[in-house]
Amino acid sequence: MRVEKQVGQVSSANLTEEILDYLRINQKSFEKQCSEIEKQIKELVENIETEDEVEPIQSRKPQKRN
């Protein structure tokens, strides 16, 4: 019985480590995606600011969408 309990604890520890590794990988992937989204948002904001310099928002005509 004691050996079975130790084997179960080792298996559980290995599984826990595998899960933690998986979560670390997911966290890195998530952080990379967040960084990419942040870059895209900055680009969009810069584009909006540039458009506002050329044609302020109040004077724009609504654009028709297809």
DSSP file (Angstrom, degrees, kcal/mol; ACC not computed):
  #  RESIDUE AA STRUCTURE BP1 BP2  ACC     N-H-->O    O-->H-N    N-H-->O    O-->H-N    TCO  KAPPA ALPHA  PHI   PSI    X-CA   Y-CA   Z-CA
    1    1 A M     >        0   0    0      0, 0.0     4,-2.0     0, 0.0     5,-0.1   0.000 360.0 360.0 360.0 -41.0    0.0    0.0    0.0
    2    2 A R  H  >  +     0   0    0      1,-0.2     4,-2.1     2,-0.2     5,-0.2   0.899 360.0  50.1 -64.8 -40.8    2.8    2.4    0.9
    3    3 A V  H  > S+     0   0    0      1,-0.2     4,-2.7     2,-0.2     5,-0.2   0.912 109.4  51.8 -63.9 -42.7    4.6    1.8   -2.5
    4    4 A E  H  > S+     0   0    0      1,-0.2     4,-2.5     2,-0.2    -1,-0.2   0.897 108.8  50.9 -61.0 -40.0    1.3    2.4   -4.4
    5    5 A K  H  X S+     0   0    0     -4,-2.0     4,-2.1     2,-0.2    -1,-0.2   0.909 111.2  47.7 -64.6 -41.9    0.8    5.7   -2.5
    6    6 A Q  H  X S+     0   0    0     -4,-2.1     4,-2.4     2,-0.2    -2,-0.2   0.909 111.8  49.8 -66.1 -41.6    4.4    6.8   -3.4
    7    7 A V  H  X S+     0   0    0     -4,-2.7     4,-2.8     1,-0.2     5,-0.2   0.913 110.8  50.6 -62.6 -41.8    3.9    5.9   -7.0
    8    8 A G  H  X S+     0   0    0     -4,-2.5     4,-2.4    -5,-0.2    -1,-0.2   0.885 109.9  49.8 -62.4 -38.9    0.6    7.8   -7.1
    9    9 A Q  H  X S+     0   0    0     -4,-2.1     4,-2.5     2,-0.2    -2,-0.2   0.896 111.3  48.6 -67.3 -39.7    2.4   10.9   -5.6
   10   10 A V  H  X S+     0   0    0     -4,-2.4     4,-2.7     2,-0.2    -2,-0.2   0.933 112.8  47.8 -65.1 -45.0    5.1   10.7   -8.2
   11   11 A S  H  X S+     0   0    0     -4,-2.8     4,-2.6     1,-0.2    -2,-0.2   0.913 113.0  48.7 -61.3 -42.0    2.6   10.4  -11.0
   12   12 A S  H  X S+     0   0    0     -4,-2.4     4,-2.5    -5,-0.2    -1,-0.2   0.902 111.3  49.6 -64.6 -41.1    0.6   13.3   -9.5
   13   13 A A  H  X S+     0   0    0     -4,-2.5     4,-2.3     2,-0.2    -2,-0.2   0.908 111.7  48.8 -64.5 -41.6    3.8   15.4   -9.2
   14   14 A N  H  X S+     0   0    0     -4,-2.7     4,-2.4     2,-0.2    -2,-0.2   0.917 112.3  48.2 -64.1 -42.5    4.8   14.6  -12.8
   15   15 A L  H  X S+     0   0    0     -4,-2.6     4,-2.6     1,-0.2    -2,-0.2   0.905 110.1  52.2 -63.9 -41.1    1.3   15.5  -14.0
   16   16 A T  H  X S+     0   0    0     -4,-2.5     4,-2.6     1,-0.2    -2,-0.2   0.915 109.8  48.9 -60.9 -43.4    1.4   18.7  -12.0
   17   17 A E  H  X S+     0   0    0     -4,-2.3     4,-2.6     2,-0.2    -2,-0.2   0.900 110.6  50.8 -63.7 -40.5    4.7   19.6  -13.6
   18   18 A E  H  X S+     0   0    0     -4,-2.4     4,-2.4     2,-0.2    -2,-0.2   0.917 111.4  47.9 -62.7 -42.7    3.4   18.9  -17.1
   19   19 A I  H  X S+     0   0    0     -4,-2.6     4,-2.6     2,-0.2    -2,-0.2   0.922 111.7  49.7 -64.1 -43.4    0.3   21.1  -16.4
   20   20 A L  H  X S+     0   0    0     -4,-2.6     4,-2.4     2,-0.2    -2,-0.2   0.907 110.6  50.2 -62.8 -41.3    2.6   23.9  -15.1
   21   21 A D  H  X S+     0   0    0     -4,-2.6     4,-2.4     2,-0.2    -1,-0.2   0.930 111.0  49.6 -60.3 -44.9    4.8   23.6  -18.2
   22   22 A Y  H  X S+     0   0    0     -4,-2.4     4,-2.5     1,-0.2    -2,-0.2   0.912 111.2  49.1 -60.2 -43.7    1.7   23.8  -20.4
   23   23 A L  H  X S+     0   0    0     -4,-2.6     4,-2.5     2,-0.2    -1,-0.2   0.879 109.4  52.2 -65.4 -37.5    0.4   26.8  -18.5
   24   24 A R  H  X S+     0   0    0     -4,-2.4     4,-2.4     2,-0.2    -2,-0.2   0.919 110.1  48.6 -63.3 -42.8    3.8   28.6  -18.9
   25   25 A I  H  X S+     0   0    0     -4,-2.4     4,-2.3     1,-0.2    -2,-0.2   0.929 112.6  48.1 -62.6 -44.9    3.8   28.0  -22.6
   26   26 A N  H  X S+     0   0    0     -4,-2.5     4,-2.7     1,-0.2    -2,-0.2   0.890 110.0  52.4 -62.9 -38.8    0.2   29.3  -22.8
   27   27 A Q  H  X S+     0   0    0     -4,-2.5     4,-2.8     2,-0.2    -1,-0.2   0.920 109.6  48.4 -63.9 -43.0    1.2   32.4  -20.8
   28   28 A K  H  X S+     0   0    0     -4,-2.4     4,-2.2     2,-0.2    -2,-0.2   0.916 112.9  48.2 -63.1 -42.0    4.1   33.1  -23.1
   29   29 A S  H  X S+     0   0    0     -4,-2.3     4,-2.3     2,-0.2    -2,-0.2   0.914 112.3  49.1 -63.4 -42.8    1.9   32.8  -26.1
   30   30 A F  H  X S+     0   0    0     -4,-2.7     4,-2.6     1,-0.2    -2,-0.2   0.914 110.8  49.8 -62.3 -44.5   -0.7   35.0  -24.5
   31   31 A E  H  X S+     0   0    0     -4,-2.8     4,-2.2     1,-0.2    -1,-0.2   0.882 110.4  50.8 -63.7 -37.8    1.9   37.7  -23.6
   32   32 A K  H  X S+     0   0    0     -4,-2.2     4,-2.2     2,-0.2    -1,-0.2   0.917 111.1  48.1 -65.0 -42.9    3.2   37.6  -27.2
   33   33 A Q  H  X S+     0   0    0     -4,-2.3     4,-2.6     2,-0.2    -2,-0.2   0.906 110.8  51.2 -64.0 -41.2   -0.3   38.0  -28.5
   34   34 A C  H  X S+     0   0    0     -4,-2.6     4,-2.6     1,-0.2    -1,-0.2   0.908 109.3  50.7 -61.5 -41.7   -1.0   40.9  -26.1
   35   35 A S  H  X S+     0   0    0     -4,-2.2     4,-2.1     2,-0.2    -1,-0.2   0.908 110.8  48.6 -62.6 -42.4    2.2   42.6  -27.3
   36   36 A E  H  X S+     0   0    0     -4,-2.2     4,-2.2     2,-0.2    -2,-0.2   0.908 111.9  48.8 -65.1 -42.2    1.2   42.2  -30.9
   37   37 A I  H  X S+     0   0    0     -4,-2.6     4,-2.5     1,-0.2    -2,-0.2   0.898 108.9  53.8 -63.7 -40.7   -2.3   43.7  -30.2
   38   38 A E  H  X S+     0   0    0     -4,-2.6     4,-2.2     1,-0.2    -2,-0.2   0.909 108.4  49.3 -61.3 -42.3   -0.7   46.6  -28.3
   39   39 A K  H  X S+     0   0    0     -4,-2.1     4,-2.3     1,-0.2    -1,-0.2   0.923 111.1  49.9 -61.3 -44.2    1.5   47.4  -31.3
   40   40 A Q  H  X S+     0   0    0     -4,-2.2     4,-2.5     1,-0.2    -2,-0.2   0.896 109.6  50.9 -63.5 -40.2   -1.5   47.2  -33.6
   41   41 A I  H  X S+     0   0    0     -4,-2.5     4,-2.7     2,-0.2    -1,-0.2   0.920 109.3  50.8 -63.3 -43.4   -3.5   49.6  -31.3
   42   42 A K  H  X S+     0   0    0     -4,-2.2     4,-2.5     1,-0.2    -2,-0.2   0.912 110.5  49.5 -60.4 -42.2   -0.6   52.1  -31.3
   43   43 A E  H  X S+     0   0    0     -4,-2.3     4,-2.5     2,-0.2    -1,-0.2   0.920 111.3  49.1 -62.9 -43.1   -0.5   52.0  -35.1
   44   44 A L  H  X S+     0   0    0     -4,-2.5     4,-2.6     2,-0.2    -2,-0.2   0.916 111.0  49.5 -62.5 -43.0   -4.2   52.6  -35.3
   45   45 A V  H  X S+     0   0    0     -4,-2.7     4,-2.7     2,-0.2    -1,-0.2   0.919 111.2  49.5 -62.4 -43.4   -4.0   55.5  -32.9
   46   46 A E  H  X S+     0   0    0     -4,-2.5     4,-2.3     1,-0.2    -1,-0.2   0.908 111.2  49.8 -62.2 -41.0   -1.2   57.0  -34.8
   47   47 A N  H  X S+     0   0    0     -4,-2.5     4,-2.5     2,-0.2    -2,-0.2   0.907 111.0  48.9 -64.3 -41.4   -3.2   56.6  -38.1
   48   48 A I  H  X S+     0   0    0     -4,-2.6     4,-2.5     2,-0.2    -2,-0.2   0.926 111.2  49.5 -63.6 -44.6   -6.2   58.2  -36.5
   49   49 A E  H  X S+     0   0    0     -4,-2.7     4,-1.5     1,-0.2    -2,-0.2   0.898 111.2  49.9 -61.9 -39.9   -4.1   61.1  -35.2
   50   50 A T  H  X S+     0   0    0     -4,-2.3     4,-1.5     1,-0.2    -1,-0.2   0.920 110.8  49.0 -64.9 -43.9   -2.6   61.6  -38.6
   51   51 A E  H  X S+     0   0    0     -4,-2.5     4,-3.5     1,-0.2    -2,-0.2   0.888 108.1  55.0 -62.4 -38.7   -6.1   61.6  -40.3
   52   52 A D  H  < S+     0   0    0     -4,-2.5    -1,-0.2     1,-0.2    -2,-0.2   0.842 104.9  53.2 -64.9 -32.7   -7.3   64.1  -37.8
   53   53 A E  H  < S+     0   0    0     -4,-1.5    -1,-0.2    -5,-0.2    -2,-0.2   0.878 115.8  39.8 -68.2 -36.2   -4.5   66.4  -38.7
   54   54 A V  H  < S+     0   0    0     -4,-1.5    -2,-0.2     1,-0.3    -1,-0.2   0.920 138.6   5.4 -78.2 -45.3   -5.4   66.2  -42.4
   55   55 A E  S  < S-     0   0    0     -4,-3.5    -1,-0.3    -5,-0.1    -2,-0.1  -0.876  81.4-130.2-143.9 105.2   -9.2   66.3  -41.8
   56   56 A P    >>  -     0   0    0      0, 0.0     3,-0.9     0, 0.0     4,-0.5  -0.154  25.0-114.7 -56.7 151.0  -10.7   66.9  -38.4
   57   57 A I  G >4 S+     0   0    0      1,-0.3     3,-1.4     2,-0.2    -5,-0.0   0.869 111.0  58.1 -56.7 -42.6  -13.3   64.4  -37.3
   58   58 A Q  G 34 S+     0   0    0      1,-0.3    -1,-0.3     3,-0.0    -3,-0.0   0.817 106.6  48.2 -62.0 -31.1  -16.1   67.0  -37.1
   59   59 A S  G <4 S+     0   0    0     -3,-0.9    -1,-0.3     2,-0.1    -2,-0.2   0.473  88.2 109.0 -91.5  -0.5  -15.7   68.0  -40.8
   60   60 A R    <<  -     0   0    0     -3,-1.4     3,-0.0    -4,-0.5    -3,-0.0  -0.465  64.8-133.0 -75.4 146.7  -15.7   64.4  -42.1
   61   61 A K        -     0   0    0     -2,-0.1    -2,-0.1     1,-0.1    -1,-0.0  -0.765  34.4 -97.5 -93.5 145.3  -18.6   63.1  -44.1
   62   62 A P        -     0   0    0      0, 0.0     2,-0.4     0, 0.0    -1,-0.1  -0.347  38.7-128.5 -61.5 140.7  -19.9   59.6  -43.1
   63   63 A Q        -     0   0    0     -3,-0.0     2,-0.3     1,-0.0    -3,-0.0  -0.736  16.4-123.3 -92.6 138.9  -18.5   56.9  -45.3
   64   64 A K        -     0   0    0     -2,-0.4     2,-0.4     2,-0.0    -1,-0.0  -0.617  24.3-150.7 -79.9 138.3  -20.9   54.5  -46.9
   65   65 A R              0   0    0     -2,-0.3    -1,-0.0     1,-0.1     0, 0.0  -0.885 360.0 360.0-110.8 142.0  -20.2   50.8  -46.1
   66   66 A N              0   0    0     -2,-0.4    -1,-0.1     0, 0.0    -2,-0.0   0.457 360.0 360.0 -84.7 360.0  -21.0   48.0  -48.5
